[in-house]
Amino acid sequence: MQNQLSCEQVIALLSFYTENKLSKKLSDYVSLHLETCPECREKYLKMKNILNKFIDIQNKEIDNPYVTKQYEDFKNNLSAYIDNELNDFENIKIKKIAISNPLARQDLENIYTFKKLLHSSFEKTKNDLKSDYSKNIMCQLRQENKNEKSTDPFWKLVISFFAMISCIVAGIISILYF
């Protein structure tokens, strides 16, 4: 592996890096890149900030007046809301909870920020990727097939049919004349 990683590689590894799930060597490469690349460092800091907020919320044992049954329902349906999987009535219910509950509103804002960060990273990576590997592989396979001098199956069938007819005619002639 090279000593330097590209921005695309670092972005793909950021979630593992923030959770300390990379090998020491790979973690060092990511750290080196983050020291030299302000764009990736900014994405890393945003991601780390969002994750820390979620961890802080989960770790708080204080009675929060905003943690209610409605808020629990909100958290259970948040993913479906973000992915537009709820019906109109449930969508309105989630919106009302987000408006009235500051904790729910903060969760929603964090999720949208995180989604936007992931989407922008994906778009950047997609746009930077100049080759479509599946298309390249299909082109290579077509080229290999063109290079092979194989007989068309139709002609194989015609030759087999002609050989079979010839054998039948030869058999009939041999029976009639011998």
DRENMINU-200686 format. One record per atom (N, C-alpha, C): chain; atom name; z negated, y, x negated; residue number from 1; residue in one letter. Coordinates in Angstrom, 1 decimal, always signed. Each point is the difference from the previous one (the first is absolute). Layout:
! residues N
 kette atom      Z      Y      X  nr rest
     A   CA      Z      Y      X NUM    a
...
! end
This chain:
! residues 178
 kette atom      Z      Y      X  nr rest
     A    N   +0.0   -1.2   -0.8   1    m
     A   CA   +0.0   +1.2   +0.8   1    m
     A    C   +0.0   +1.2   -0.9   1    m
     A    N   +0.7   +1.0   +0.5   2    q
     A   CA   +0.1   +1.3   -0.8   2    q
     A    C   -1.4   +0.7   +0.1   2    q
     A    N   -0.2   +0.9   -0.9   3    n
     A   CA   -1.3   +0.8   +0.0   3    n
     A    C   +0.0   +1.1   +1.0   3    n
     A    N   +1.2   +0.2   +0.6   4    q
     A   CA   +0.0   +1.1   +1.0   4    q
     A    C   +0.5   -0.6   +1.4   4    q
     A    N   -0.6   +0.4   +1.0   5    l
     A   CA   +0.5   -0.4   +1.4   5    l
     A    C   +0.7   +1.2   +0.6   5    l
     A    N   +0.9   -0.4   +0.9   6    s
     A   CA   +0.7   +1.0   +0.8   6    s
     A    C   -0.8   +0.5   +1.1   6    s
     A    N   +0.3   +1.1   +0.6   7    c
     A   CA   -0.7   +0.5   +1.2   7    c
     A    C   +0.0   -1.0   +1.1   7    c
     A    N   +1.1   -0.7   +0.2   8    e
     A   CA   +0.1   -0.9   +1.1   8    e
     A    C   -1.0   -1.2   -0.2   8    e
     A    N   -0.1   -0.4   -1.3   9    q
     A   CA   -0.9   -1.1   -0.3   9    q
     A    C   -1.4   +0.4   +0.2   9    q
     A    N   -0.4   +1.2   -0.4  10    v
     A   CA   -1.3   +0.5   +0.1  10    v
     A    C   -0.4   +0.1   +1.5  10    v
     A    N   +0.9   +0.6   +0.8  11    i
     A   CA   -0.3   +0.2   +1.4  11    i
     A    C   -0.2   -1.4   +0.7  11    i
     A    N   +0.8   -1.0   -0.4  12    a
     A   CA   -0.2   -1.3   +0.5  12    a
     A    C   -1.4   -0.6   -0.4  12    a
     A    N   -0.5   +0.4   -1.1  13    l
     A   CA   -1.2   -0.6   -0.5  13    l
     A    C   -1.3   +0.9   +0.3  13    l
     A    N   +0.2   +1.1   +0.6  14    l
     A   CA   -1.1   +0.9   +0.2  14    l
     A    C   -1.1   -0.6   +0.9  14    l
     A    N   +0.3   -0.7   +1.0  15    s
     A   CA   -1.1   -0.5   +0.9  15    s
     A    C   -0.8   -1.0   -0.8  15    s
     A    N   +0.7   -0.8   -0.8  16    f
     A   CA   -0.7   -1.0   -0.8  16    f
     A    C   -0.9   +0.7   -1.1  16    f
     A    N   +0.6   +1.1   -0.5  17    y
     A   CA   -0.7   +0.7   -1.1  17    y
     A    C   -1.3   +0.6   +0.5  17    y
     A    N   +0.1   +0.6   +1.2  18    t
     A   CA   -1.2   +0.7   +0.6  18    t
     A    C   -1.1   -1.0   +0.4  18    t
     A    N   +0.4   -1.3   +0.2  19    e
     A   CA   -1.0   -1.0   +0.4  19    e
     A    C   -0.4   -0.8   -1.3  19    e
     A    N   +0.5   +0.4   -1.2  20    n
     A   CA   -0.3   -0.7   -1.2  20    n
     A    C   +0.4   -1.5   +0.0  20    n
     A    N   +1.2   -0.3   +0.5  21    k
     A   CA   +0.5   -1.3   +0.1  21    k
     A    C   +1.1   -0.3   -0.9  21    k
     A    N   +0.2   +0.9   -1.0  22    l
     A   CA   +1.1   -0.2   -1.0  22    l
     A    C   -0.7   -0.6   -1.3  22    l
     A    N   +0.9   -0.7   -0.8  23    s
     A   CA   -0.5   -0.4   -1.3  23    s
     A    C   -0.3   +1.2   -0.8  23    s
     A    N   -0.8   -0.2   -1.1  24    k
     A   CA   -0.4   +1.1   -0.8  24    k
     A    C   +1.2   +0.7   -0.6  24    k
     A    N   +1.0   -0.8   -0.5  25    k
     A   CA   +1.2   +0.6   -0.7  25    k
     A    C   +0.8   +0.8   +1.0  25    k
     A    N   +0.2   -0.6   +1.2  26    l
     A   CA   +0.8   +0.7   +1.0  26    l
     A    C   -0.7   +1.3   +0.5  26    l
     A    N   -1.3   -0.1   +0.2  27    s
     A   CA   -0.8   +1.1   +0.4  27    s
     A    C   +0.1   +1.1   -1.1  27    s
     A    N   +0.0   -0.3   -1.3  28    d
     A   CA   +0.2   +1.0   -1.0  28    d
     A    C   +1.4   +0.6   +0.1  28    d
     A    N   +1.0   -0.7   +0.3  29    y
     A   CA   +1.3   +0.6   +0.1  29    y
     A    C   +0.1   +0.9   +1.2  29    y
     A    N   -0.6   -0.3   +1.1  30    v
     A   CA   -0.1   +0.9   +1.1  30    v
     A    C   -0.7   +1.2   -0.3  30    v
     A    N   -1.2   -0.1   -0.7  31    s
     A   CA   -0.8   +1.1   -0.4  31    s
     A    C   +0.8   +1.0   -0.9  31    s
     A    N   +0.7   -0.6   -0.9  32    l
     A   CA   +0.9   +0.8   -0.9  32    l
     A    C   +1.0   +0.8   +0.8  32    l
     A    N   +0.6   -0.7   +0.9  33    h
     A   CA   +1.1   +0.7   +0.8  33    h
     A    C   -0.7   +1.1   +0.8  33    h
     A    N   -1.1   -0.3   +0.6  34    l
     A   CA   -0.7   +1.1   +0.9  34    l
     A    C   -0.4   +1.2   -0.8  34    l
     A    N   -0.3   -0.2   -1.3  35    e
     A   CA   -0.4   +1.1   -0.9  35    e
     A    C   +1.2   +0.9   -0.3  35    e
     A    N   +1.2   -0.6   +0.1  36    t
     A   CA   +1.2   +0.8   -0.4  36    t
     A    C   +0.9   +0.4   +1.1  36    t
     A    N   -0.2   -0.6   +1.2  37    c
     A   CA   +0.8   +0.4   +1.2  37    c
     A    C   -0.8   +0.6   +1.1  37    c
     A    N   +0.2   +1.3   +0.2  38    p
     A   CA   -0.8   +0.7   +1.0  38    p
     A    C   +0.3   -0.4   +1.4  38    p
     A    N   +1.2   -0.4   +0.3  39    e
     A   CA   +0.4   -0.5   +1.4  39    e
     A    C   -0.8   -1.3   +0.4  39    e
     A    N   +0.1   -0.9   -1.0  40    c
     A   CA   -0.7   -1.3   +0.3  40    c
     A    C   -1.5   +0.2   +0.0  40    c
     A    N   -0.5   +0.9   -0.9  41    r
     A   CA   -1.5   +0.3   +0.0  41    r
     A    C   -0.4   +0.6   +1.3  41    r
     A    N   +0.8   +0.9   +0.6  42    e
     A   CA   -0.3   +0.6   +1.3  42    e
     A    C   -0.1   -1.1   +1.1  42    e
     A    N   +1.0   -0.9   +0.0  43    k
     A   CA   +0.0   -1.0   +1.0  43    k
     A    C   -1.2   -0.9   -0.2  43    k
     A    N   -0.4   -0.3   -1.2  44    y
     A   CA   -1.1   -0.9   -0.3  44    y
     A    C   -1.3   +0.7   +0.5  44    y
     A    N   -0.1   +1.3   -0.3  45    l
     A   CA   -1.2   +0.7   +0.5  45    l
     A    C   -0.1   +0.1   +1.5  45    l
     A    N   +1.1   +0.2   +0.7  46    k
     A   CA   +0.0   +0.0   +1.4  46    k
     A    C   -0.4   -1.4   +0.6  46    k
     A    N   +0.6   -1.0   -0.6  47    m
     A   CA   -0.3   -1.3   +0.5  47    m
     A    C   -1.5   -0.4   -0.3  47    m
     A    N   -0.5   +0.4   -1.1  48    k
     A   CA   -1.4   -0.3   -0.4  48    k
     A    C   -0.9   +0.8   +0.9  48    k
     A    N   +0.3   +1.2   +0.3  49    n
     A   CA   -0.8   +0.9   +0.9  49    n
     A    C   -0.1   -0.6   +1.4  49    n
     A    N   +1.2   -0.5   +0.5  50    i
     A   CA   +0.0   -0.6   +1.3  50    i
     A    C   -0.8   -1.3   +0.1  50    i
     A    N   +0.1   -0.8   -1.0  51    l
     A   CA   -0.7   -1.2   -0.1  51    l
     A    C   -1.5   +0.2   -0.1  51    l
     A    N   -0.4   +1.0   -0.8  52    n
     A   CA   -1.4   +0.3   -0.2  52    n
     A    C   -0.6   +0.5   +1.4  52    n
     A    N   +0.8   +0.8   +0.7  53    k
     A   CA   -0.5   +0.5   +1.3  53    k
     A    C   -0.2   -1.2   +1.0  53    k
     A    N   +0.9   -1.0   +0.0  54    f
     A   CA   -0.2   -1.1   +0.8  54    f
     A    C   -1.2   -0.8   -0.4  54    f
     A    N   -0.2   -0.2   -1.3  55    i
     A   CA   -1.2   -0.7   -0.5  55    i
     A    C   -1.3   +0.7   +0.3  55    i
     A    N   +0.0   +1.4   -0.1  56    d
     A   CA   -1.1   +0.8   +0.3  56    d
     A    C   -0.4   -0.2   +1.5  56    d
     A    N   +1.0   +0.0   +0.8  57    i
     A   CA   -0.2   -0.1   +1.5  57    i
     A    C   -0.6   -1.4   +0.3  57    i
     A    N   +0.5   -1.0   -0.7  58    q
     A   CA   -0.5   -1.3   +0.3  58    q
     A    C   -1.4   -0.2   -0.6  58    q
     A    N   -0.3   +0.6   -1.1  59    n
     A   CA   -1.3   -0.1   -0.6  59    n
     A    C   -1.1   +0.8   +0.6  59    n
     A    N   +0.3   +1.0   +0.8  60    k
     A   CA   -1.0   +0.8   +0.6  60    k
     A    C   -0.8   -0.8   +1.1  60    k
     A    N   -1.3   +0.0   -0.2  61    e
     A   CA   -0.9   -0.7   +0.9  61    e
     A    C   -0.7   +0.9   +1.0  61    e
     A    N   +0.4   +1.3   -0.2  62    i
     A   CA   -0.7   +1.1   +0.9  62    i
     A    C   +0.6   -0.1   +1.4  62    i
     A    N   -0.9   +0.2   +0.9  63    d
     A   CA   +0.4   +0.1   +1.4  63    d
     A    C   +0.9   +1.2   +0.2  63    d
     A    N   +1.2   -0.2   +0.3  64    n
     A   CA   +1.0   +1.1   +0.2  64    n
     A    C   +0.2   +0.1   +1.5  64    n
     A    N   -0.2   +1.2   +0.5  65    p
     A   CA   +0.2   +0.2   +1.5  65    p
     A    C   +1.4   -0.3   +0.5  65    p
     A    N   +1.0   +0.0   -1.0  66    y
     A   CA   +1.4   -0.2   +0.4  66    y
     A    C   +0.4   -1.5   +0.0  66    y
     A    N   -0.9   -0.9   -0.5  67    v
     A   CA   +0.3   -1.4   +0.0  67    v
     A    C   -0.5   -0.5   +1.4  67    v
     A    N   +1.0   -0.2   +0.8  68    t
     A   CA   -0.3   -0.4   +1.4  68    t
     A    C   +0.9   -1.2   +0.4  68    t
     A    N   -0.2   -0.5   +1.2  69    k
     A   CA   +0.9   -1.1   +0.4  69    k
     A    C   +1.5   +0.5   +0.1  69    k
     A    N   +0.2   +1.2   +0.4  70    q
     A   CA   +1.3   +0.6   +0.0  70    q
     A    C   +0.6   +0.0   -1.4  70    q
     A    N   -0.8   +0.4   -1.0  71    y
     A   CA   +0.4   +0.1   -1.4  71    y
     A    C   +0.4   -1.4   -0.5  71    y
     A    N   -0.8   -1.0   +0.4  72    e
     A   CA   +0.3   -1.4   -0.4  72    e
     A    C   +1.3   -0.5   +0.6  72    e
     A    N   +0.2   +0.4   +1.2  73    d
     A   CA   +1.3   -0.3   +0.7  73    d
     A    C   +1.2   +0.7   -0.7  73    d
     A    N   -0.3   +1.2   -0.4  74    f
     A   CA   +1.0   +0.8   -0.8  74    f
     A    C   +0.3   -0.7   -1.3  74    f
     A    N   -1.0   -0.4   -0.7  75    k
     A   CA   +0.3   -0.7   -1.3  75    k
     A    C   +0.7   -1.3   +0.2  75    k
     A    N   -0.3   -0.7   +1.0  76    n
     A   CA   +0.7   -1.3   +0.3  76    n
     A    C   +1.5   +0.2   +0.4  76    n
     A    N   +0.3   +1.1   +0.6  77    n
     A   CA   +1.4   +0.3   +0.4  77    n
     A    C   +0.7   +0.9   -0.9  77    n
     A    N   -0.6   +0.5   -1.1  78    l
     A   CA   +0.6   +1.0   -0.8  78    l
     A    C   +1.3   -0.5   -0.6  78    l
     A    N   +0.0   -1.2   -0.6  79    s
     A   CA   +1.2   -0.5   -0.6  79    s
     A    C   +1.2   -0.2   +1.0  79    s
     A    N   -0.4   -0.5   +1.2  80    a
     A   CA   +1.1   -0.1   +1.0  80    a
     A    C   +0.5   +1.4   +0.5  80    a
     A    N   -0.9   +1.0   +0.0  81    y
     A   CA   +0.4   +1.3   +0.3  81    y
     A    C   +1.0   +0.6   -1.0  81    y
     A    N   -0.3   -0.2   -1.3  82    i
     A   CA   +0.8   +0.5   -1.1  82    i
     A    C   +1.4   -0.7   +0.1  82    i
     A    N   +0.0   -1.2   +0.3  83    d
     A   CA   +1.3   -0.8   +0.1  83    d
     A    C   +0.7   +0.1   +1.3  83    d
     A    N   -0.5   +0.9   +0.9  84    n
     A   CA   +0.6   +0.1   +1.3  84    n
     A    C   +0.1   -1.3   +0.8  84    n
     A    N   -1.1   -0.7   +0.0  85    e
     A   CA   +0.0   -1.3   +0.7  85    e
     A    C   -0.9   +0.1   +1.3  85    e
     A    N   -0.5   +1.1   +0.3  86    l
     A   CA   -0.8   +0.2   +1.2  86    l
     A    C   +0.8   +0.5   +1.2  86    l
     A    N   -0.5   -0.3   +1.2  87    n
     A   CA   +0.7   +0.6   +1.2  87    n
     A    C   -0.4   +1.4   +0.2  87    n
     A    N   +0.6   +0.7   +0.9  88    d
     A   CA   -0.3   +1.4   +0.2  88    d
     A    C   -1.5   +0.3   +0.3  88    d
     A    N   -0.6   -0.8   +0.8  89    f
     A   CA   -1.4   +0.2   +0.4  89    f
     A    C   -0.9   -0.1   -1.2  89    f
     A    N   +0.2   -1.0   -0.9  90    e
     A   CA   -0.8   -0.2   -1.2  90    e
     A    C   +0.3   +1.1   -1.0  90    e
     A    N   +1.2   +0.5   -0.1  91    n
     A   CA   +0.4   +1.1   -0.9  91    n
     A    C   -0.8   +1.2   +0.4  91    n
     A    N   +0.0   +0.3   +1.3  92    i
     A   CA   -0.8   +1.2   +0.4  92    i
     A    C   -1.5   -0.1   -0.2  92    i
     A    N   -0.5   -1.2   +0.2  93    k
     A   CA   -1.4   -0.3   -0.3  93    k
     A    C   -0.3   +0.3   -1.5  93    k
     A    N   +0.8   -0.5   -0.8  94    i
     A   CA   -0.2   +0.2   -1.5  94    i
     A    C   +0.0   +1.5   -0.3  94    i
     A    N   +1.0   +0.7   +0.5  95    k
     A   CA   +0.1   +1.4   -0.2  95    k
     A    C   -1.2   +0.8   +0.4  95    k
     A    N   -0.5   -0.4   +1.2  96    k
     A   CA   -1.2   +0.7   +0.5  96    k
     A    C   -1.2   -0.3   -0.9  96    k
     A    N   -0.2   -1.2   -0.4  97    i
     A   CA   -1.1   -0.3   -0.9  97    i
     A    C   +0.2   +0.8   -1.3  97    i
     A    N   +1.2   +0.1   -0.6  98    a
     A   CA   +0.2   +0.7   -1.2  98    a
     A    C   -0.3   +1.5   +0.1  98    a
     A    N   +0.3   +0.5   +1.2  99    i
     A   CA   -0.3   +1.4   +0.2  99    i
     A    C   -1.5   +0.3   +0.2  99    i
     A    N   -0.7   -0.9   +0.7 100    s
     A   CA   -1.4   +0.3   +0.2 100    s
     A    C   -0.9   -0.5   -1.1 100    s
     A    N   +0.4   -0.9   -0.8 101    n
     A   CA   -0.9   -0.6   -1.0 101    n
     A    C   +0.5   +0.4   -1.4 101    n
     A    N   -0.8   +0.8   -0.7 102    p
     A   CA   +0.4   +0.4   -1.4 102    p
     A    C   +0.2   -1.1   -1.0 102    p
     A    N   -0.8   -1.1   +0.2 103    l
     A   CA   +0.2   -1.1   -0.9 103    l
     A    C   +1.3   -0.7   +0.2 103    l
     A    N   +0.3   -0.2   +1.3 104    a
     A   CA   +1.3   -0.6   +0.4 104    a
     A    C   +1.2   +0.9   -0.5 104    a
     A    N   -0.1   +1.3   +0.2 105    r
     A   CA   +1.0   +0.9   -0.5 105    r
     A    C   +0.2   -0.1   -1.5 105    r
     A    N   -1.1   -0.1   -0.7 106    q
     A   CA   +0.1   -0.1   -1.5 106    q
     A    C   +0.7   -1.4   -0.4 106    q
     A    N   -0.4   -1.0   +0.7 107    d
     A   CA   +0.6   -1.3   -0.3 107    d
     A    C   +1.5   +0.0   +0.3 107    d
     A    N   +0.4   +0.6   +1.1 108    l
     A   CA   +1.4   +0.2   +0.3 108    l
     A    C   +0.8   +0.8   -1.0 108    l
     A    N   -0.6   +1.1   -0.5 109    e
     A   CA   +0.6   +0.8   -1.0 109    e
     A    C   +0.1   -0.8   -1.3 109    e
     A    N   -1.0   -0.7   -0.4 110    n
     A   CA   +0.1   -0.8   -1.2 110    n
     A    C   +1.1   -1.1   +0.1 110    n
     A    N   +0.1   -0.6   +1.1 111    i
     A   CA   +1.0   -1.1   +0.2 111    i
     A    C   +1.4   +0.6   -0.1 111    i
     A    N   +0.2   +1.2   +0.6 112    y
     A   CA   +1.3   +0.6   +0.0 112    y
     A    C   +0.3   +0.5   -1.5 112    y
     A    N   -1.0   +0.5   -0.7 113    t
     A   CA   +0.2   +0.4   -1.3 113    t
     A    C   +0.4   -1.2   -0.9 113    t
     A    N   -0.7   -1.1   +0.2 114    f
     A   CA   +0.3   -1.2   -0.8 114    f
     A    C   +1.3   -0.5   +0.4 114    f
     A    N   +0.4   +0.0   +1.3 115    k
     A   CA   +1.3   -0.5   +0.4 115    k
     A    C   +1.1   +0.9   -0.6 115    k
     A    N   -0.2   +1.3   +0.0 116    k
     A   CA   +1.0   +0.9   -0.6 116    k
     A    C   +0.2   -0.3   -1.5 116    k
     A    N   -1.2   -0.2   -0.7 117    l
     A   CA   +0.1   -0.3   -1.4 117    l
     A    C   +0.8   -1.3   -0.3 117    l
     A    N   -0.3   -1.0   +0.8 118    l
     A   CA   +0.7   -1.3   -0.2 118    l
     A    C   +1.5   +0.2   +0.3 118    l
     A    N   +0.3   +0.7   +1.1 119    h
     A   CA   +1.4   +0.2   +0.4 119    h
     A    C   +0.7   +0.8   -1.1 119    h
     A    N   -0.6   +1.0   -0.5 120    s
     A   CA   +0.7   +0.8   -1.0 120    s
     A    C   +0.2   -0.8   -1.3 120    s
     A    N   -1.0   -0.8   -0.3 121    s
     A   CA   +0.2   -0.9   -1.2 121    s
     A    C   +1.1   -1.0   +0.2 121    s
     A    N   +0.0   -0.6   +1.2 122    f
     A   CA   +1.1   -0.9   +0.3 122    f
     A    C   +1.4   +0.6   +0.0 122    f
     A    N   +0.1   +1.2   +0.6 123    e
     A   CA   +1.3   +0.7   +0.0 123    e
     A    C   +0.4   +0.3   -1.4 123    e
     A    N   -0.9   +0.5   -0.9 124    k
     A   CA   +0.3   +0.4   -1.3 124    k
     A    C   +0.5   -1.3   -0.8 124    k
     A    N   -0.7   -1.1   +0.2 125    t
     A   CA   +0.3   -1.2   -0.7 125    t
     A    C   +1.4   -0.5   +0.5 125    t
     A    N   +0.2   +0.1   +1.3 126    k
     A   CA   +1.3   -0.5   +0.6 126    k
     A    C   +1.1   +0.8   -0.5 126    k
     A    N   -0.2   +1.3   +0.0 127    n
     A   CA   +1.1   +0.9   -0.5 127    n
     A    C   +0.3   -0.1   -1.5 127    n
     A    N   -1.1   -0.3   -0.8 128    d
     A   CA   +0.2   -0.2   -1.4 128    d
     A    C   +0.7   -1.3   -0.4 128    d
     A    N   -0.2   -1.0   +0.9 129    l
     A   CA   +0.6   -1.3   -0.3 129    l
     A    C   +1.5   +0.1   +0.3 129    l
     A    N   +0.8   +0.0   -1.1 130    k
     A   CA   +1.4   +0.2   +0.1 130    k
     A    C   +0.8   -1.2   +0.4 130    k
     A    N   -0.6   -1.2   -0.1 131    s
     A   CA   +0.8   -1.2   +0.3 131    s
     A    C   -0.6   -0.8   +1.0 131    s
     A    N   +0.8   -0.6   +0.9 132    d
     A   CA   -0.5   -0.9   +1.0 132    d
     A    C   +0.2   -1.4   -0.5 132    d
     A    N   -1.1   -0.6   -0.4 133    y
     A   CA   +0.1   -1.3   -0.6 133    y
     A    C   +0.6   -1.1   +0.8 133    y
     A    N   -0.2   +0.0   +1.3 134    s
     A   CA   +0.6   -1.0   +0.9 134    s
     A    C   +1.5   +0.2   +0.0 134    s
     A    N   +0.4   +1.2   +0.1 135    k
     A   CA   +1.5   +0.3   +0.0 135    k
     A    C   +0.6   -0.4   -1.4 135    k
     A    N   -0.7   +0.2   -1.1 136    n
     A   CA   +0.5   -0.4   -1.3 136    n
     A    C   +0.1   -1.5   -0.1 136    n
     A    N   -0.9   -0.7   +0.5 137    i
     A   CA   +0.0   -1.5   -0.1 137    i
     A    C   +1.1   -0.5   +0.9 137    i
     A    N   +0.2   +0.6   +1.2 138    m
     A   CA   +1.1   -0.5   +0.8 138    m
     A    C   +1.4   +0.3   -0.6 138    m
     A    N   +0.1   +1.1   -0.7 139    c
     A   CA   +1.3   +0.3   -0.7 139    c
     A    C   +0.2   -0.9   -1.2 139    c
     A    N   -1.1   -0.4   -0.7 140    q
     A   CA   +0.2   -0.9   -1.1 140    q
     A    C   +0.4   -1.4   +0.5 140    q
     A    N   -0.6   -0.4   +1.2 141    l
     A   CA   +0.4   -1.3   +0.5 141    l
     A    C   +1.4   +0.0   +0.5 141    l
     A    N   +0.5   +1.1   +0.6 142    r
     A   CA   +1.4   +0.0   +0.4 142    r
     A    C   +0.9   +0.0   -1.2 142    r
     A    N   -0.4   +0.7   -1.1 143    q
     A   CA   +0.8   +0.0   -1.2 143    q
     A    C   +0.1   -1.4   -0.6 143    q
     A    N   -1.1   -0.7   +0.0 144    e
     A   CA   +0.0   -1.4   -0.5 144    e
     A    C   +0.9   -0.9   +0.8 144    e
     A    N   +0.0   +0.2   +1.3 145    n
     A   CA   +0.8   -0.8   +0.9 145    n
     A    C   +1.5   +0.3   -0.3 145    n
     A    N   +0.3   +1.3   -0.2 146    k
     A   CA   +1.4   +0.4   -0.3 146    k
     A    C   +0.4   -0.6   -1.3 146    k
     A    N   -0.9   -0.1   -1.0 147    n
     A   CA   +0.4   -0.5   -1.3 147    n
     A    C   +0.2   -1.5   +0.0 147    n
     A    N   -0.7   -0.7   +0.9 148    e
     A   CA   +0.2   -1.5   +0.1 148    e
     A    C   +1.3   -0.2   +0.6 148    e
     A    N   +0.8   -1.0   -0.6 149    k
     A   CA   +1.3   -0.3   +0.6 149    k
     A    C   -0.2   -1.2   +0.9 149    k
     A    N   -0.6   +0.2   +1.1 150    s
     A   CA   -0.3   -1.1   +1.0 150    s
     A    C   +1.1   +0.0   +1.0 150    s
     A    N   +0.3   -1.2   +0.5 151    t
     A   CA   +1.0   -0.2   +1.0 151    t
     A    C   -0.6   +0.4   +1.4 151    t
     A    N   +0.8   +0.7   +0.8 152    d
     A   CA   -0.4   +0.3   +1.3 152    d
     A    C   -0.2   -1.2   +0.8 152    d
     A    N   -1.1   -0.1   +0.8 153    p
     A   CA   -0.2   -1.2   +0.8 153    p
     A    C   +1.1   -0.4   +1.0 153    p
     A    N   +0.8   +1.0   +0.5 154    f
     A   CA   +1.1   -0.2   +0.8 154    f
     A    C   +1.0   -0.9   -0.7 154    f
     A    N   +0.3   +0.4   -1.2 155    w
     A   CA   +1.1   -0.8   -0.8 155    w
     A    C   -0.5   -1.4   -0.3 155    w
     A    N   -1.3   -0.1   -0.2 156    k
     A   CA   -0.6   -1.4   -0.3 156    k
     A    C   +0.2   -0.8   +1.3 156    k
     A    N   -0.2   +0.5   +1.1 157    l
     A   CA   +0.2   -0.7   +1.3 157    l
     A    C   +1.5   -0.3   +0.2 157    l
     A    N   +0.9   +0.9   -0.3 158    v
     A   CA   +1.4   -0.3   +0.2 158    v
     A    C   +0.5   -1.1   -0.9 158    v
     A    N   -0.5   +0.0   -1.3 159    i
     A   CA   +0.4   -1.0   -0.9 159    i
     A    C   -0.6   -1.4   +0.4 159    i
     A    N   -1.3   +0.0   +0.5 160    s
     A   CA   -0.6   -1.3   +0.5 160    s
     A    C   +0.8   -0.5   +1.2 160    s
     A    N   +0.4   +0.9   +0.9 161    f
     A   CA   +0.7   -0.4   +1.2 161    f
     A    C   +1.4   -0.6   -0.4 161    f
     A    N   +0.7   +0.7   -0.9 162    f
     A   CA   +1.3   -0.5   -0.5 162    f
     A    C   -0.1   -1.3   -0.7 162    f
     A    N   -1.1   -0.2   -0.8 163    a
     A   CA   -0.2   -1.3   -0.7 163    a
     A    C   -0.2   -1.1   +1.1 163    a
     A    N   -0.8   +0.3   +1.0 164    m
     A   CA   -0.3   -1.0   +1.0 164    m
     A    C   +1.3   -0.4   +0.8 164    m
     A    N   +0.8   +1.0   +0.4 165    i
     A   CA   +1.2   -0.3   +0.7 165    i
     A    C   +1.0   -0.8   -0.9 165    i
     A    N   +0.0   +0.3   -1.3 166    s
     A   CA   +0.9   -0.7   -0.9 166    s
     A    C   -0.4   -1.5   -0.1 166    s
     A    N   -1.3   -0.2   -0.1 167    c
     A   CA   -0.5   -1.4   +0.0 167    c
     A    C   +0.3   -0.8   +1.3 167    c
     A    N   -0.1   +0.7   +1.1 168    i
     A   CA   +0.3   -0.7   +1.3 168    i
     A    C   +1.5   -0.3   +0.0 168    i
     A    N   +0.8   +0.9   -0.3 169    v
     A   CA   +1.5   -0.2   +0.0 169    v
     A    C   +0.3   -1.1   -1.0 169    v
     A    N   -0.6   +0.0   -1.2 170    a
     A   CA   +0.3   -1.0   -1.0 170    a
     A    C   -0.4   -1.4   +0.5 170    a
     A    N   -1.2   -0.1   +0.7 171    g
     A   CA   -0.5   -1.2   +0.6 171    g
     A    C   +1.0   -0.5   +1.1 171    g
     A    N   +0.5   +0.8   +0.8 172    i
     A   CA   +0.9   -0.4   +1.1 172    i
     A    C   +1.3   -0.5   -0.6 172    i
     A    N   +0.5   +0.7   -1.0 173    i
     A   CA   +1.3   -0.4   -0.7 173    i
     A    C   -0.2   -1.4   -0.6 173    i
     A    N   -1.2   -0.2   -0.7 174    s
     A   CA   -0.2   -1.3   -0.6 174    s
     A    C   -0.1   -1.1   +1.0 174    s
     A    N   -0.6   +0.2   +1.1 175    i
     A   CA   -0.1   -1.0   +1.0 175    i
     A    C   +1.4   -0.3   +0.6 175    i
     A    N   +0.8   +1.0   +0.3 176    l
     A   CA   +1.3   -0.2   +0.6 176    l
     A    C   +1.0   -0.7   -0.9 176    l
     A    N   +0.0   +0.3   -1.3 177    y
     A   CA   +1.0   -0.6   -0.9 177    y
     A    C   -0.5   -1.2   -0.8 177    y
     A    N   -1.2   -0.4   +0.1 178    f
     A   CA   -0.4   -1.2   -0.8 178    f
     A    C   -0.5   -1.0   +0.9 178    f
! end
